[in-house]
């Protein structure tokens, strides 16, 4: 499993139809995948503990994908067993009235990870170059200067917005927040299958909405929007990974390995103990041992 095969190089042309949506294997060894993932989760947990103790760096994980691509499932399986004290998940819905009084990045800035934390954006600021590109009326709701009609939302507008996002991520990276971005690449056939499962399973009815089918009608428009976003915002420090999403066990294993590799690269360390602190702990230990009669 060569992780580099899933990484998008800066300015590389992206044609999603050329990227696999499945593992390429006719038979998935689910137990082997789960065992491998659990091993990686254990290591992720160890690194997350060091990251929290170090309190100098943080990690932002961005998950994007079509409806039913498995974003919730990915979070559930990979972060299972990791200390919830140091991991926070934010899901971004339609912006509120207050949020629309600010620029589109404002609400995302509020949710960036603190030092020592891992934060997951389940959908993110990229919605502003994805769904907003498919439905430009969303941009009109932002009431931007000089943007009065859809005609004002031209190619120049989008190029400028891509640059804004790249600069935003560059800034947070320079200040200690590392960024991982995953596009869960789901096939249209698999999406239909998962929608049917939601309809057939009463416990999943809450996940299904008639609007899901409406948005499915814009499938090709979304694919194009993703291709442009991936091409224009994948950088050396903040690359996109196109993850096959049709086989969930394979998806989870792959993302888990990429997160683990990133944490190894970040290489957080426990804070060094000063001589004064070491002396203080020695005195405290002596006192506690005496108190306990040892």
C-alpha positions in Angstrom: 0.0 0.0 0.0 1.9 3.0 -1.3 0.4 6.2 0.3 2.1 8.3 -2.4 -0.2 6.9 -5.0 -3.2 8.6 -3.3 -1.5 12.0 -2.8 -2.2 14.9 -5.3 0.8 16.8 -6.3 0.6 20.7 -6.4 -1.1 21.9 -9.6 -1.5 18.4 -10.9 -4.5 17.9 -13.2 -7.2 15.9 -11.6 -9.6 13.7 -13.5 -11.6 11.7 -10.9 -12.7 9.1 -13.4 -9.1 8.0 -13.6 -8.9 7.3 -9.8 -10.2 4.1 -8.3 -13.2 4.1 -6.0 -12.5 0.6 -4.7 -9.6 -1.4 -3.4 -9.1 -3.2 -6.6 -9.4 -6.5 -4.9 -12.2 -8.9 -5.6 -12.2 -10.3 -2.1 -11.6 -8.1 1.0 -10.1 -9.7 4.0 -12.0 -7.7 6.5 -10.5 -9.3 9.6 -7.0 -8.6 8.4 -7.9 -5.0 7.6 -9.5 -4.5 11.0 -6.5 -6.0 12.8 -4.1 -3.8 10.8 -6.3 -0.7 11.6 -6.4 -1.5 15.3 -2.6 -1.7 15.4 -2.4 1.7 13.7 -5.1 3.1 16.1 -3.0 2.0 19.1 0.0 3.9 17.7 -2.2 6.9 16.8 -3.4 7.0 20.4 0.2 6.9 21.7 1.2 9.8 19.5 -2.0 11.8 20.3 -1.1 11.5 24.0 2.4 12.9 23.3 0.8 15.6 21.2 -1.5 16.6 24.0 1.4 16.6 26.6 3.7 18.6 24.4 1.0 21.3 23.9 2.8 23.0 21.0 1.5 21.5 17.8 -2.0 20.4 16.6 -3.5 18.4 13.7 -6.5 19.4 11.5 -8.1 16.5 9.6 -10.5 17.5 6.8 -13.0 15.0 5.4 -14.8 15.8 2.2 -16.9 13.6 0.0 -20.3 13.1 -1.7 -23.3 12.1 0.5 -22.9 8.6 1.9 -19.2 8.5 1.2 -18.5 7.3 4.7 -17.2 10.4 6.6 -19.1 9.6 9.8 -18.0 6.0 9.6 -14.4 7.0 9.1 -14.4 9.2 12.2 -16.1 6.5 14.3 -13.7 3.7 13.4 -10.4 5.5 13.3 -10.8 7.7 16.4 -12.3 4.8 18.4 -9.8 4.2 21.3 -8.2 7.6 21.0 -8.5 9.8 24.1 -11.6 12.0 23.4 -10.1 14.7 25.6 -7.7 15.5 22.8 -9.9 14.9 19.7 -12.8 17.2 18.7 -15.1 16.7 15.7 -17.0 19.6 14.0 -19.7 19.1 11.4 -20.5 22.2 9.4 -24.0 22.7 8.1 -25.6 25.6 6.4 -24.2 28.9 7.8 -26.2 30.7 10.4 -27.4 34.3 10.2 -24.5 35.3 12.5 -22.0 33.4 10.4 -23.2 35.1 7.2 -22.3 38.4 8.8 -18.6 37.3 8.5 -16.4 36.1 5.7 -16.8 32.4 4.9 -13.6 31.3 6.7 -14.7 33.0 10.0 -16.7 30.1 11.4 -14.0 27.6 10.6 -11.3 29.7 12.2 -13.3 29.5 15.5 -13.1 25.7 15.4 -9.4 25.3 14.7 -7.6 22.9 17.1 -5.9 24.2 20.2 -2.3 23.3 20.8 -2.1 19.6 21.6 -5.4 18.7 20.0 -6.6 16.8 16.9 -9.6 18.4 15.3 -11.7 16.8 12.5 -13.8 18.9 10.1 -16.6 16.7 8.8 -17.1 18.9 5.7 -15.2 22.2 5.9 -14.3 25.5 4.4 -14.1 23.6 1.1 -17.9 23.6 0.9 -17.4 27.2 -0.2 -15.8 26.0 -3.4 -17.9 22.8 -3.8 -21.6 23.1 -3.1 -21.2 26.9 -3.5 -19.9 26.3 -7.0 -22.7 24.0 -7.9 -25.2 26.3 -6.3 -23.8 29.9 -6.7 -26.9 31.4 -4.9 -25.0 30.4 -1.8 -22.3 32.9 -2.6 -24.9 35.6 -3.2 -26.1 35.0 0.4 -22.7 36.1 1.6 -23.4 39.6 0.3 -19.9 40.3 -0.9 -18.9 43.6 -2.4 -19.2 43.6 -6.2 -21.0 40.3 -6.2 -24.7 41.1 -7.1 -25.6 38.4 -9.6 -24.4 35.0 -10.6 -22.7 36.6 -13.5 -20.2 38.2 -11.0 -19.3 34.7 -9.8 -16.9 34.0 -12.7 -13.7 32.0 -13.1 -11.6 34.8 -11.6 -13.8 34.8 -8.5 -13.1 31.0 -8.0 -9.4 31.3 -8.6 -9.2 34.0 -6.0 -11.2 31.9 -3.5 -8.8 29.0 -4.1 -5.9 31.3 -3.3 -7.6 32.5 -0.1 -8.0 28.9 1.1 -4.3 28.1 0.3 -3.1 31.2 2.1 -5.4 30.4 5.1 -3.9 26.9 5.4 -0.4 28.2 4.9 -0.9 30.5 7.8 -2.1 27.9 10.2 0.6 25.5 9.2 3.3 28.1 9.9 1.8 28.5 13.4 1.9 24.9 14.3 -1.4 23.4 13.0 -0.6 20.5 10.5 -3.2 19.7 7.9 -4.4 16.5 6.4 -7.1 16.6 3.7 -9.1 13.5 2.5 -11.5 13.3 -0.4 -13.5 10.1 0.0 -14.0 9.0 -3.6 -17.3 7.2 -3.9 -18.8 5.7 -7.1 -22.3 6.7 -8.1 -23.3 3.1 -8.0 -22.1 2.6 -4.5 -23.9 5.8 -3.4 -27.2 4.4 -4.7 -26.6 1.2 -2.8 -26.0 3.1 0.5 -29.0 5.3 0.0 -31.2 2.1 -0.5 -29.7 0.7 2.7 -30.7 3.8 4.6 -34.3 3.6 3.3 -34.5 -0.1 4.1 -33.1 0.3 7.7 -35.4 2.1 10.1 -32.4 3.0 12.3 -30.9 4.8 9.4 -33.9 6.7 8.2 -32.7 9.8 10.0 -29.7 9.9 7.7 -31.8 10.0 4.5 -33.3 13.2 3.1 -35.2 13.8 -0.2 -32.6 16.5 -0.8 -30.0 13.7 -1.1 -31.6 12.6 -4.4 -31.8 16.2 -5.5 -28.1 16.7 -5.0 -27.4 13.3 -6.7 -28.8 14.9 -9.8 -25.9 17.3 -9.8 -23.3 14.4 -9.6 -21.3 15.5 -12.7 -21.2 19.2 -11.5 -19.9 18.1 -8.1 -17.2 15.9 -9.7 -16.1 18.9 -11.7 -16.1 21.1 -8.7 -14.0 18.6 -6.7 -11.5 18.2 -9.6 -10.9 22.0 -9.7 -10.7 22.3 -5.9 -8.2 19.4 -5.6 -6.1 20.8 -8.4 -6.0 24.3 -7.1 -5.6 23.7 -3.3 -3.3 20.7 -3.0 0.1 22.0 -1.8 3.3 20.4 -0.6 2.5 21.2 3.0 -1.2 20.7 2.7 -1.8 17.9 0.2 -5.1 16.3 -0.8 -5.4 12.5 -0.7 -8.0 10.9 -3.0 -9.2 7.9 -1.0 -11.2 5.0 -2.6 -14.5 5.0 -0.6 -16.5 2.0 -2.0 -14.9 -0.5 0.4 -15.1 1.0 3.9 -12.6 -1.3 5.6 -10.0 -0.4 3.0 -10.9 3.2 3.3 -10.4 3.2 7.1 -7.2 1.3 6.9 -5.7 3.7 4.3 -6.7 6.9 6.2 -5.5 5.4 9.5 -2.0 4.8 8.0 -1.8 8.3 6.5 -2.8 9.8 9.9 -0.2 7.7 11.7 2.5 8.6 9.2 1.7 12.3 9.7 1.9 12.0 13.5 5.2 10.3 13.1 6.4 13.2 10.9 5.1 15.7 13.5 7.0 13.7 16.1 5.6 15.2 19.3 7.6 14.7 22.5 6.9 14.8 26.2 8.1 18.1 27.7 11.5 18.0 29.2 11.6 18.1 33.0 13.8 20.9 34.5 16.3 20.1 37.3 14.1 22.1 39.7 11.0 20.1 38.8 12.9 16.8 39.1 14.1 17.9 42.6 10.6 18.9 43.5 9.2 15.5 42.5 11.9 13.7 44.4 10.9 15.6 47.6 7.2 14.9 46.9 7.9 11.2 46.4 9.9 11.0 49.6 7.1 12.8 51.5 4.4 10.5 50.1 6.4 7.3 50.8 6.9 8.5 54.4 3.1 9.2 54.7 2.3 5.7 53.5 4.7 4.1 55.8 7.1 2.8 53.2 
